[in-house]
């Protein structure tokens, strides 16, 4: 059952219980019905406060998610990383948004309030960190902002070359997968 539906049913049951307690208090004044009224009222206030807090955190998370997608939309660097053959030459600046994410999104200002979303953001951050570490360890600037795994590895150190390509591709696949998971869950939870 969806969370909104469940919360609505709980609120509705509580309102019915509150009305029943008020009717009991009116028909038989006494401390038992008064306690029932106060208890039902307290639960209703608690439910409303919980709903208010959830809506507030959703608003904060929506803003953060919009910022996330502004930096890393699916059709930008994520599409590049998921489709490019890193055995070839690429422009260094194609990964700039991932560098920016890695440098700026590991702090409290970029944490989702929703625990599930934050867990997925951390998983994505770790995947980006691993990918960028693989790029840093296995590729080098060759000319005019271009970067690649050294060509001499392909001919003189074939095993090393293939291991480098494979490790970069595995970490790139993880970046793409974690990004997709985060976006899908955020869209569902935040209804955006």
PAZAPA-4460 file (N, C-alpha, C; in steps of 0.05 Angstrom, whole numbers, plus 32768, in hexadecimal, padded with zeros to 4 digits):
% residues 192
    n_x    n_y    n_z   ca_x   ca_y   ca_z    c_x    c_y    c_z   seq   type   mol
   8011   7FE9   8000   8000   8000   8000   8012   8019   8000     1      X     A
   800B   802C   7FF0   801B   8045   7FEE   801A   8054   8008     2      X     A
   8030   8062   800F   8032   8070   8028   801D   8085   802C     3      X     A
   8017   8094   8017   8002   80A9   8019   7FE7   809D   801F     4      X     A
   7FE0   8087   8013   7FC6   807A   8017   7FC5   806F   8034     5      X     A
   7FDB   8063   803D   7FDC   8058   8058   7FD9   806F   806C     6      X     A
   7FE7   8085   8069   7FE4   809C   807B   7FC8   80A7   807B     7      X     A
   7FBB   80A9   8064   7FA0   80B3   8062   7F8D   80A1   8072     8      X     A
   7F90   8086   806F   7F7F   8073   807D   7F83   8076   809B     9      X     A
   7F9C   8078   80A4   7FA2   807B   80C1   7F95   8095   80CB    10      X     A
   7F98   80AB   80BC   7F8C   80C4   80C5   7F6D   80C2   80C6    11      X     A
   7F62   80B5   80B2   7F44   80B2   80B2   7F3B   80A1   80C9    12      X     A
   7F48   808C   80CF   7F41   807B   80E6   7F44   808B   8100    13      X     A
   7F58   809B   8102   7F5C   80AC   811A   7F47   80C1   811D    14      X     A
   7F3E   80CD   8107   7F29   80E1   8108   7F0F   80D4   8111    15      X     A
   7F09   80BC   8107   7EF1   80AD   810F   7EF3   80A7   812D    16      X     A
   7F0A   809E   8136   7F0E   8098   8153   7F0A   80B2   8164    17      X     A
   7F14   80C8   815A   7F11   80E2   8168   7EF3   80E9   816A    18      X     A
   7EE5   80E7   8154   7EC8   80ED   8154   7EB9   80DB   8167    19      X     A
   7EC0   80C1   8167   7EB3   80AE   8179   7EB9   80B5   8196    20      X     A
   7ED2   80BD   819B   7EDA   80C5   81B7   7ECB   80DE   81C0    21      X     A
   7EC8   80F1   81AD   7EB9   810A   81B4   7E9B   8103   81B9    22      X     A
   7E90   80F2   81A9   7E74   80E9   81AD   7E71   80DB   81C8    23      X     A
   7E85   80CB   81CF   7E84   80BD   81E9   7E86   80D2   81FF    24      X     A
   7E97   80E6   81FC   7E9A   80FA   8211   7E81   810A   8214    25      X     A
   7E73   8111   81FE   7E5A   8120   81FF   7E44   8110   820C    26      X     A
   7E43   80F6   8205   7E2D   80E6   8210   7E32   80DC   822D    27      X     A
   7E4B   80D9   8234   7E52   80D0   8250   7E6A   80DF   8259    28      X     A
   7E67   80F7   8263   7E7E   8106   826C   7E8D   80F7   8282    29      X     A
   7EA7   80F7   8280   7EB8   80E9   8294   7ED5   80EA   828B    30      X     A
   7EE6   80DF   829C   7F03   80E1   8295   7F0B   80CE   8280    31      X     A
   7EFE   80B5   827E   7F05   80A2   8269   7F01   80AE   824D    32      X     A
   7EE8   80B8   8247   7EE5   80C3   822C   7EF7   80DC   8227    33      X     A
   7EFC   80EC   823C   7F0D   8103   8239   7F2A   80FA   8231    34      X     A
   7F34   80E5   823E   7F4E   80DA   8237   7F4E   80D0   821A    35      X     A
   7F38   80C3   8212   7F36   80B8   81F7   7F37   80CF   81E3    36      X     A
   7F29   80E5   81E9   7F29   80FC   81D7   7F45   8108   81D5    37      X     A
   7F52   810C   81EC   7F6D   8117   81EC   7F81   8105   81DE    38      X     A
   7F7F   80EB   81E2   7F91   80D8   81D5   7F8D   80D9   81B7    39      X     A
   7F74   80D8   81AE   7F6F   80D9   8191   7F79   80F4   8185    40      X     A
   7F75   8109   8193   7F7D   8123   818A   7F9C   8125   8188    41      X     A
   7FA9   8119   819C   7FC7   8119   819C   7FD2   8109   8184    42      X     A
   7FC5   80F2   817F   7FCE   80E2   8168   7FC9   80F1   814E    43      X     A
   7FB2   80FF   814B   7FAD   810E   8133   7FC1   8125   812F    44      X     A
   7FC7   8133   8144   7FDB   8148   8143   7FF7   813D   813B    45      X     A
   7FFE   8126   8146   8017   8119   813F   8018   8111   8122    46      X     A
   8002   8106   8118   8001   80FE   80FC   8003   8116   80EA    47      X     A
   7FF6   812C   80F1   7FF8   8144   80E0   8014   8150   80E1    48      X     A
   8021   8150   80F8   803D   8159   80FA   804F   8148   80E9    49      X     A
   804B   812E   80EA   805B   811B   80DA   8058   8121   80BC    50      X     A
   803F   8126   80B4   803A   812C   8098   8047   8146   8090    51      X     A
   8045   815A   80A1   8052   8174   809C   8070   8171   8099    52      X     A
   807C   8162   80AB   8099   815D   80A9   80A1   814E   8090    53      X     A
   8091   813B   8088   8096   812C   8070   8095   813E   8057    54      X     A
   8080   814F   8056   807E   8161   803F   8095   8175   803E    55      X     A
   809E   817E   8056   80B4   8191   8057   80CE   8183   804D    56      X     A
   80D3   816B   8056   80EB   815C   804D   80E9   8155   8030    57      X     A
   80D1   814F   8026   80CE   814A   8009   80D6   8163   7FF9    58      X     A
   80CE   817A   8003   80D4   8193   7FF5   80F3   8197   7FF4    59      X     A
   8100   8193   800A   811E   8195   800B   812A   8181   7FF8    60      X     A
   8120   8168   7FF8   812B   8153   7FE7   8126   8159   7FCA    61      X     A
   810E   8164   7FC4   8108   816B   7FA8   811C   8180   7F9D    62      X     A
   8122   8194   7FAD   8136   81A8   7FA5   8151   819C   7FA0    63      X     A
   8159   818A   7FB2   8173   817D   7FB0   8174   816B   7F97    64      X     A
   815E   815C   7F92   815D   814B   7F7B   815E   815B   7F61    65      X     A
   8150   8172   7F61   8151   8183   7F49   816E   818C   7F45    66      X     A
   817C   8193   7F5A   8198   819B   7F58   81A9   8184   7F4D    67      X     A
   81A4   816C   7F57   81B2   8154   7F4F   81AE   814F   7F31    68      X     A
   8195   8150   7F27   8190   814C   7F0B   819B   8163   7EFA    69      X     A
   819C   817B   7F05   81A9   8191   7EF6   81C6   818B   7EF0    70      X     A
   81D3   817F   7F03   81F0   8178   7F00   81F4   815E   7EF0    71      X     A
   81E3   814A   7EF6   81E7   8130   7EEA   81CD   8124   7EDE    72      X     A
   81C4   8130   7EC9   81AC   8125   7EBB   81B4   810A   7EAE    73      X     A
   81A0   80FA   7EA9   81A6   80DF   7E9D   81B1   80E2   7E81    74      X     A
   81AB   80F7   7E73   81B4   80FA   7E57   81CE   810A   7E54    75      X     A
   81DB   810F   7E6A   81F5   811E   7E6A   820C   810B   7E6E    76      X     A
   821C   8111   7E82   8234   8101   7E87   822D   80E4   7E8E    77      X     A
   8216   80DF   7E99   820E   80C4   7EA1   820B   80B3   7E87    78      X     A
   81FE   80BF   7E72   81FB   80B1   7E59   8217   80AC   7E4C    79      X     A
   8228   80BF   7E4E   8243   80BC   7E44   8252   80A5   7E51    80      X     A
   8251   80A6   7E6C   8260   8091   7E7C   8255   8075   7E76    81      X     A
   823A   8073   7E73   822E   8059   7E6F   8232   804E   7E53    82      X     A
   8239   805E   7E3F   823B   8054   7E24   8257   8056   7E18    83      X     A
   8268   8066   7E23   8283   806A   7E17   8295   8053   7E1B    84      X     A
   82A5   804C   7E07   82BA   8038   7E09   82D3   8045   7E13    85      X     A
   82D9   8041   7E2D   82F0   804E   7E39   830B   8042   7E30    86      X     A
   830A   8030   7E1D   8323   8028   7E10   832C   803C   7DFB    87      X     A
   831B   8050   7DF7   8321   8065   7DE3   8328   8080   7DF0    88      X     A
   832B   8094   7DE0   8332   80AF   7DE9   8319   80BF   7DEF    89      X     A
   8319   80CE   7E04   8302   80DF   7E0B   830C   80FA   7E14    90      X     A
   82FB   810E   7E12   8301   8129   7E1C   82FE   8129   7E3A    91      X     A
   8313   8133   7E47   8314   8135   7E64   82FB   8143   7E70    92      X     A
   82F2   8158   7E62   82DC   8168   7E6D   82C1   8159   7E6C    93      X     A
   82BF   8142   7E5E   82A6   8133   7E5D   829E   8129   7E78    94      X     A
   82B2   8127   7E8B   82AD   811C   7EA6   82AB   8133   7EBA    95      X     A
   82AA   814C   7EB2   82AC   8162   7EC4   8295   8162   7ED9    96      X     A
   827D   815B   7ED1   8266   815B   7EE4   826A   8145   7EF9    97      X     A
   8276   812F   7EF1   827B   811A   7F05   8291   8124   7F19    98      X     A
   82A5   8132   7F0F   82B9   813E   7F20   82AD   8152   7F34    99      X     A
   829B   8162   7F2A   828D   8176   7F3A   827C   8168   7F50   100      X     A
   826D   8153   7F48   825D   8144   7F5B   826F   8138   7F70   101      X     A
   8285   812C   7F68   8297   811F   7F7B   82A3   8133   7F8F   102      X     A
   82A9   814B   7F85   82B6   815F   7F95   82A2   816E   7FA8   103      X     A
   8289   816F   7FA0   8276   8180   7FAF   825F   8172   7FBD   104      X     A
   825A   8159   7FB7   8242   814C   7FC1   8247   8139   7FD8   105      X     A
   825E   813A   7FE5   8263   8129   7FFC   8263   813A   8015   106      X     A
   824C   8147   801A   824A   8159   8031   822C   815A   803A   107      X     A
   8227   8164   8052   820C   8164   805D   81F8   8175   804C   108      X     A
   8201   8189   803E   81F0   819A   802E   81E4   818A   8017   109      X     A
   81F0   8174   8010   81E7   8164   7FF9   81DC   8149   8001   110      X     A
   81D2   8147   801A   81C6   812F   8023   81A8   8131   8021   111      X     A
   819B   811B   8018   817E   811A   8017   8174   8115   8034   112      X     A
   815D   8120   803B   8151   811B   8055   8145   80FF   8056   113      X     A
   813A   80F6   803F   812E   80DB   803E   8145   80C7   803F   114      X     A
   8143   80B4   8051   8158   80A1   8056   815E   808F   803D   115      X     A
   814A   8087   802F   814E   8076   8017   815C   8086   8002   116      X     A
   8153   809F   7FFD   8161   80AF   7FE9   817E   80B4   7FF0   117      X     A
   8182   80BA   8009   819E   80C0   8012   81AF   80A7   800F   118      X     A
   81A4   8090   8015   81B4   8077   8011   81BB   8073   7FF4   119      X     A
   81A8   8079   7FE2   81AE   8076   7FC5   81C1   808C   7FBC   120      X     A
   81C0   80A4   7FC7   81D3   80B9   7FC0   81EF   80B0   7FC8   121      X     A
   81F2   80A5   7FE0   820C   809C   7FE9   8217   8085   7FD7   122      X     A
   8206   8073   7FCF   820E   805D   7FBD   8217   8069   7FA2   123      X     A
   8208   807C   7F98   8210   8089   7F7F   822B   8098   7F83   124      X     A
   822E   80A6   7F99   8247   80B5   7F9E   825E   80A1   7F9E   125      X     A
   825B   808B   7FAC   8271   8077   7FAD   8277   806C   7F91   126      X     A
   8263   8068   7F81   8267   805E   7F65   8277   8073   7F55   127      X     A
   826F   808C   7F58   827E   80A2   7F4A   829B   80A3   7F53   128      X     A
   829E   80A2   7F6D   82B9   80A3   7F79   82CB   808C   7F6E   129      X     A
   82BF   8074   7F6D   82CE   805D   7F62   82D4   8061   7F45   130      X     A
   82C1   806A   7F35   82C5   806F   7F19   82DB   8084   7F14   131      X     A
   82D9   809A   7F22   82ED   80AF   7F1E   8309   80A6   7F27   132      X     A
   830A   8095   7F3C   8324   8089   7F44   832F   8078   7F2E   133      X     A
   831E   8068   7F21   8327   8057   7F0B   8331   8068   7EF3   134      X     A
   8323   807D   7EED   832B   8090   7ED8   8346   809C   7EDF   135      X     A
   8349   80A4   7EF8   8362   80B1   7F01   837A   809D   7F01   136      X     A
   8375   8084   7F07   838A   8071   7F09   8392   8065   7EED   137      X     A
   837F   8065   7EDB   8384   8057   7EC1   8384   8068   7EA8   138      X     A
   837E   8081   7EAA   837F   8092   7E92   8391   80AA   7E97   139      X     A
   839A   80B5   7E81   83AC   80CC   7E82   83A5   80E0   7E6D   140      X     A
   83AB   80FA   7E72   83A7   810E   7E5E   83BB   810A   7E48   141      X     A
   83B2   8109   7E2F   83C4   8104   7E19   83C9   811D   7E08   142      X     A
   83B5   812E   7E03   83B8   8147   7DF4   839E   8156   7DF4   143      X     A
   83A0   8170   7DF3   838A   8182   7DEF   8370   817A   7DFE   144      X     A
   8373   8173   7E18   835C   816C   7E28   8351   8151   7E23   145      X     A
   8360   8140   7E15   8358   8125   7E10   8365   8112   7E24   146      X     A
   8357   80FD   7E2A   8361   80EB   7E3E   835C   80CE   7E35   147      X     A
   836D   80BB   7E3D   836A   80A0   7E34   837C   808D   7E45   148      X     A
   8376   8074   7E43   8388   8060   7E4E   83A0   8060   7E3B   149      X     A
   83B8   805F   7E45   83CF   8060   7E33   83CE   804B   7E1D   150      X     A
   83D2   8053   7E04   83D2   8041   7DED   83E7   802C   7DEF   151      X     A
   83FE   8033   7DFB   8414   801F   7DFD   840C   8008   7E0F   152      X     A
   83F9   800C   7E22   83F0   7FF6   7E32   83E2   7FE1   7E20   153      X     A
   83D3   7FEB   7E0C   83C4   7FD9   7DFB   83D7   7FC5   7DEC   154      X     A
   83EF   7FCE   7DE6   8402   7FBE   7DD6   8418   7FB1   7DE7   155      X     A
   8421   7FC0   7DFC   8438   7FB6   7E0B   842F   7FA9   7E26   156      X     A
   8418   7FB1   7E30   840E   7FA6   7E49   83F0   7F9F   7E45   157      X     A
   83EB   7F8D   7E34   83CF   7F86   7E2B   83BD   7F80   7E43   158      X     A
   83C7   7F70   7E55   83B7   7F68   7E6C   83AF   7F81   7E7D   159      X     A
   83C2   7F92   7E82   83BD   7FAA   7E91   83A9   7FBC   7E83   160      X     A
   83AC   7FBF   7E69   8399   7FCF   7E59   837D   7FC4   7E5B   161      X     A
   8379   7FAA   7E57   835E   7F9E   7E58   8353   7FA0   7E74   162      X     A
   8363   7F9C   7E89   835A   7F9F   7EA4   8351   7FBB   7EAA   163      X     A
   8360   7FCF   7EA0   8358   7FEB   7EA4   833E   7FF1   7E97   164      X     A
   833A   7FE9   7E7E   8321   7FED   7E6F   830A   7FE0   7E7E   165      X     A
   830E   7FC7   7E86   82F9   7FB8   7E94   82F2   7FC5   7EAF   166      X     A
   8305   7FCE   7EBE   82FF   7FDA   7ED8   82F1   7FF5   7ED5   167      X     A
   82F9   8004   7EC1   82EB   801E   7EBC   82CE   8018   7EB3   168      X     A
   82CA   8005   7EA1   82AF   7FFF   7E98   829E   7FF4   7EAE   169      X     A
   82A9   7FE4   7EBF   8299   7FDA   7ED6   8290   7FF1   7EE8   170      X     A
   82A3   8002   7EEE   829C   8019   7F00   8289   802C   7EF2   171      X     A
   828C   802F   7ED8   8279   8041   7EC8   825D   8035   7EC9   172      X     A
   825B   801A   7EC6   8241   800D   7EC7   8234   8011   7EE2   173      X     A
   8244   8011   7EF7   823A   8015   7F12   8230   8031   7F16   174      X     A
   823E   8045   7F0B   8235   8061   7F0C   821A   8064   7EFE   175      X     A
   8217   8058   7EE7   81FE   805A   7ED8   81E8   804C   7EE7   176      X     A
   81ED   8035   7EF2   81D8   8025   7F01   81D0   8034   7F1A   177      X     A
   81E3   803E   7F29   81DC   804D   7F42   81CD   8067   7F3C   178      X     A
   81D5   8074   7F27   81C7   808D   7F1F   81A9   8086   7F18   179      X     A
   81A5   8072   7F08   818A   8069   7F01   817A   8063   7F19   180      X     A
   8185   8054   7F2C   8177   804C   7F45   816F   8065   7F54   181      X     A
   8182   8077   7F58   817C   8090   7F67   8166   80A0   7F5A   182      X     A
   8168   80A4   7F40   8154   80B4   7F32   8138   80A7   7F33   183      X     A
   8137   808D   7F2F   811D   8080   7F2F   8110   8081   7F4B   184      X     A
   8120   807C   7F5F   8114   807D   7F7B   810D   8099   7F82   185      X     A
   811D   80AD   7F7C   8117   80C9   7F82   80FE   80D2   7F74   186      X     A
   80FB   80CB   7F5A   80E3   80D3   7F4B   80CA   80C6   7F58   187      X     A
   80CC   80AE   7F61   80B5   80A0   7F6D   80AE   80AC   7F88   188      X     A
   80C3   80B0   7F99   80BE   80BA   7FB4   80B6   80D8   7FB4   189      X     A
   80C2   80E7   7FA3   80BE   8104   7FA2   80A8   810C   7F8E   190      X     A
   80A0   80F9   7F7E   808B   80FE   7F6A   8092   8115   7F57   191      X     A
   80AA   8113   7F4C   80B4   8127   7F39   80BA   811A   7F1F   192      X     A
***
